[in-house]
């Protein structure tokens, strides 16, 4: 048993201190969704612009 976990109060999502946790989780979900759609967009752009190598190189510079 961890003594630190015994001293911590249980997380109450209705308290005002939990708004930071809610906002962090919400922003993390937004970031994951944005990254997923952005990666799909980059993959589609690479498939559509295979003939233009300079555009693909510029996309690689932006992503990396």
N, C-alpha and C positions, 0 to 999 in steps of 0.2 A: 504494500500500500504506500502510496506517495503522500507524505505529510502535507505537501503544498496543495494537493487537491482537496484535502479535508478542510483547510482554512478558507478556501474560496467559496463565496456564496453561490448558490445556483443561479444560472443565467435567467433573468426575467425579461422576456421580449417586450413586455408592456412598459418597462421603466424607460425613463428618458436617456439613461446611459447606454441603452441598447440601440439607440438610433444610429450611432456610429457603426455598430456591427451590421445593422441592416443596410446602411449606405455602402459599406465596404463590400458586402455580398452582392448588392445590386450592381455596383460598378464593375465588380469582377465578372458577373454574368454578362454585362454589356460588352466588356472587353473580349470575352470568349466568343460571343456572337459576332462582334465586329471582325475579329481575327479570322473566324471561320468564313464569313462572307467575303472578306478581302482576299483570302487565299483562294477561294473558288473563283473570284473575279480575275485574279492573276493567272490562274490555270487556264481559264477561258481565253484570256487575252493572248497567252502564249500559243494556244492552239489556233486561234484565228490569225495571228500575226507571225506564223512560222516563217513565211517568206521574207519578212523584214527582220533581219538579225539585229539591227541596231536598237529597235524597240525592245526586243527581248533582253539585250544586254543592259539597257537602261532600267528595265523592270528588275533585273537581278541586282543592280546597284541600289535601287530603292529598298528592296526587300532585305538584302543582307546588310 
